[in-house]
Amino acid sequence: MKKIRFCLLGFLLLVVGCDRENTGWFLIQQIDSGTYVISEPQSSQGNSVFLITGEKEAILFDSGSGENKYESIFHIVDSLTDVPVTLLLSHFHFDHIGNVSGFDRIAIPDLLDLRIRISDKNLLKLTKEEVLTTDSVVLEISRILPVGEDIDVGNRKLRIIHTPGHSRESISVIDSINGYVFTGDLVYNGLLLIDDCQEFISSLNNVVAQTESNFKVFGSHGKPEVEYGHLLATKNAMALFSEGDYSEDSVDEINFFGSKKRLFRINDISFVVGYSDAFLDEY
């Protein structure tokens, strides 16, 4: 079975390497022997999710956009590993929880605001503000994973850190041994959406404090790998914004999903502060 899976993986990687435009919906990139990026370059948000495998289990960080109704990301994940997979969501926005019903092992971080909401049937009902749609979403939670402690997935240790700012429940995942940090929507290549500026700055400082300049950074939108310098530039830009140390030339007004928003560009970092109402007003 492992030989068959290896051959299938080799075929998938070969195909995506030869012709990106004709590979269907999902693009698979292998970071190392146990870490994969599964991207949806055709999705409206340019999503990427990350499969992080150990010898005894794997963590899937997000489940994708769900925009492709004909092919589930679950089957892609199943083709890449033989170990049990637990889905861990970076946060609950609609473009990160697609195909969530295909997974029977769903974990949340051990955050008090989430833990106290789980019913006696292990159900977590998400609000429309958390999902950014009017659709009702209920997750059946199978695990609560510790925050700030090492999680052993089998000869590999991962650490969840709480990184609010884009959303209250946002988390990042650090693999210190391999030098990876998966930031969800905290930092990525593209326009950043900020809900709470001070929390966002605190989260950036937290990530920088727990990583080194040789770490590889992976974000959930656009080109998956983010230069570490971009993380630092984002941190510096947000510090300038917080201090009001920017010119009026750094500010534009844009139409953001039908709402007028101020777009800030500081040190080549583009961001909007306050965005969720644009999505909710759409419905």
C-alpha positions in Angstrom: 0.0 0.0 0.0 2.8 2.4 0.9 4.5 1.7 -2.5 1.2 2.5 -4.2 0.8 5.7 -2.3 4.4 6.7 -3.0 3.8 6.2 -6.7 0.6 8.2 -6.6 2.3 11.0 -4.8 5.2 11.0 -7.3 2.7 11.2 -10.2 0.8 14.1 -8.5 4.0 16.1 -7.8 5.3 15.4 -11.3 2.1 16.6 -12.9 1.9 19.8 -10.9 5.6 20.5 -11.6 5.1 20.1 -15.4 2.0 22.1 -16.0 0.3 24.1 -13.3 -2.6 25.3 -15.5 -3.8 21.8 -16.4 -3.7 20.0 -13.1 -7.3 20.5 -12.0 -8.3 22.4 -8.9 -5.6 21.4 -6.3 -1.9 22.1 -6.6 0.4 19.9 -4.3 3.8 21.0 -3.3 6.1 19.0 -1.0 8.1 21.0 1.5 9.9 18.0 2.9 9.2 14.3 3.3 6.3 14.9 5.8 5.0 18.4 5.0 2.8 19.4 2.1 1.2 22.5 0.8 -2.2 21.9 -0.9 -3.2 25.1 -2.8 -6.3 26.1 -4.7 -4.9 28.7 -7.2 -8.3 28.9 -8.9 -10.2 29.7 -5.7 -11.6 33.2 -5.1 -9.3 33.7 -2.2 -6.2 31.8 -3.5 -6.2 29.4 -0.5 -3.5 27.1 0.7 -3.7 24.5 3.5 -0.9 22.5 5.1 -0.5 18.9 5.9 2.0 18.3 8.6 2.7 14.6 9.3 4.5 12.7 12.0 5.1 9.0 12.4 1.9 8.4 14.4 -0.5 11.2 13.2 -0.9 14.2 11.0 -2.3 17.7 11.4 -4.2 19.3 8.5 -4.0 23.1 9.1 -7.3 24.3 7.5 -9.6 22.5 5.1 -9.7 24.9 2.1 -12.3 27.0 0.4 -14.8 24.3 -0.4 -15.5 26.1 -3.7 -14.9 23.0 -5.7 -18.0 21.0 -5.3 -16.8 18.0 -7.4 -13.5 17.2 -5.7 -12.9 17.1 -1.9 -9.6 18.0 -0.3 -10.2 15.0 2.0 -9.3 12.6 -0.8 -6.1 14.6 -1.6 -5.0 14.4 2.0 -5.8 10.7 2.2 -3.6 10.0 -0.8 -0.6 11.7 0.9 -0.4 9.9 4.3 -1.3 6.6 6.0 -1.5 8.0 9.5 -4.7 9.4 11.1 -5.3 13.0 10.2 -6.7 15.6 12.6 -8.1 18.8 11.1 -7.0 21.9 13.0 -8.5 25.2 11.8 -6.5 28.4 11.9 -9.8 30.2 12.4 -13.4 29.8 11.3 -13.9 32.0 8.3 -15.7 30.4 5.4 -12.7 30.2 3.1 -10.8 28.0 5.7 -13.5 25.6 6.7 -14.6 24.2 3.3 -15.2 20.5 3.1 -15.0 20.4 6.9 -17.8 17.8 7.0 -15.5 15.3 5.3 -13.3 15.0 8.4 -14.2 13.0 11.4 -11.3 14.2 13.6 -11.6 17.9 14.2 -9.6 19.7 16.9 -9.8 23.2 18.4 -7.1 25.0 20.4 -7.5 25.1 24.2 -8.8 28.6 24.3 -11.3 29.3 27.1 -13.7 31.2 24.8 -14.0 28.1 22.6 -13.8 25.4 25.2 -16.8 26.7 27.3 -19.0 26.7 24.2 -18.7 23.0 23.4 -21.9 21.2 24.2 -22.2 17.9 26.0 -22.4 16.3 22.6 -19.0 17.8 21.7 -20.6 20.3 19.3 -19.4 23.8 18.6 -21.8 26.1 16.9 -20.1 28.9 15.0 -21.6 32.4 14.8 -22.1 34.2 11.5 -19.4 36.7 12.7 -17.0 33.8 13.0 -17.8 32.3 9.6 -18.6 35.6 7.8 -21.6 34.1 6.1 -25.3 33.5 7.2 -24.8 29.7 6.9 -25.1 27.8 10.1 -22.0 25.8 10.8 -21.7 23.2 13.6 -18.4 21.4 14.2 -18.2 18.1 16.0 -15.1 18.4 18.1 -13.0 15.3 18.8 -9.9 16.9 20.5 -8.9 20.0 22.3 -5.2 20.7 21.7 -3.0 22.6 24.2 -1.7 26.1 23.4 1.9 27.0 24.0 3.0 23.4 24.6 4.7 20.8 22.4 2.4 18.3 20.7 4.1 15.1 19.7 2.8 13.7 16.4 5.4 11.0 16.3 9.1 12.0 16.0 7.9 15.5 15.4 6.7 18.3 17.7 4.4 21.1 16.9 3.3 24.1 19.0 0.1 26.0 18.7 0.2 29.7 19.6 -2.8 32.0 19.9 -2.4 34.8 17.3 -5.5 37.0 17.3 -5.8 40.2 15.3 -7.3 38.9 12.1 -9.9 37.1 14.2 -10.2 36.4 17.9 -9.7 32.7 17.7 -6.8 32.8 15.1 -3.9 30.5 15.8 -0.5 29.8 14.2 1.5 26.5 14.3 5.3 26.4 14.9 7.6 23.5 14.1 10.8 24.6 15.8 13.0 21.7 14.9 12.3 22.0 11.1 12.1 25.8 11.3 8.6 26.3 10.0 5.8 28.6 11.1 2.3 28.4 9.6 0.6 31.7 10.2 -2.9 31.3 8.8 -4.3 34.8 8.0 -1.9 36.6 10.3 0.7 37.0 7.6 0.6 36.0 3.9 1.5 37.4 0.5 -1.3 39.9 -0.2 -3.7 42.4 1.3 -3.9 41.8 5.0 -7.3 42.1 6.8 -7.0 43.2 10.4 -9.8 43.1 12.9 -8.0 44.3 16.0 -4.8 46.3 15.4 -3.3 46.0 18.9 -3.9 42.2 19.0 -2.5 41.9 15.5 0.7 43.7 16.6 1.0 41.6 19.7 0.6 38.4 17.7 3.3 39.5 15.2 5.6 40.2 18.1 4.8 36.7 19.5 5.6 34.9 16.3 8.8 36.8 15.8 9.8 36.1 19.5 9.3 32.4 19.0 11.0 32.0 15.6 14.4 32.8 14.0 15.3 34.6 10.8 16.1 31.2 9.1 12.5 30.0 9.6 10.3 29.3 6.6 7.0 31.2 6.9 3.8 29.8 5.3 0.6 31.9 4.9 -2.9 30.8 3.8 -3.3 33.0 0.7 -1.3 33.9 -2.4 2.1 32.4 -2.8 2.3 30.0 0.2 5.9 30.7 1.3 6.4 34.1 2.8 9.9 35.7 3.1 10.9 36.1 6.8 11.7 39.6 5.9 8.1 40.2 4.9 7.1 39.1 8.4 9.4 41.6 9.9 8.3 44.3 7.5 4.7 43.7 8.5 5.6 44.0 12.1 7.4 47.3 11.5 4.6 48.7 9.3 2.1 47.9 12.0 4.2 49.6 14.6 4.4 52.8 12.4 0.6 52.6 11.9 -0.1 52.3 15.6 2.1 55.3 16.3 0.5 57.3 13.5 3.8 57.6 11.8 2.8 57.5 8.1 1.8 60.0 5.4 -1.5 60.6 3.8 0.1 59.3 0.6 0.0 55.9 2.3 -3.8 55.9 2.4 -6.3 55.2 -0.4 -10.0 54.6 -0.4 -11.1 51.4 -2.1 -14.3 49.5 -2.8 -14.0 46.3 -0.6 -16.8 43.9 -1.4 -19.2 46.8 -1.8 -18.0 48.7 1.2 -15.7 51.7 1.2 -12.6 51.0 3.2 -9.3 52.8 3.8 -6.4 50.9 2.3 -3.0 51.5 4.0 0.3 50.9 2.3 3.3 51.3 4.7 6.7 49.9 3.8 5.1 47.9 0.9 2.7 46.2 3.3 -0.9 46.7 2.3 -3.7 46.2 4.8 -7.3 47.1 5.8 -8.4 47.6 9.4 -12.0 46.6 10.0 -13.3 44.3 7.3 -15.9 41.8 8.6 -18.9 44.1 8.1 -18.2 44.1 4.3 -18.7 40.3 4.2 -21.7 40.3 6.5 -23.4 43.1 4.7 -23.2 41.1 1.5 -25.7 38.5 2.9 
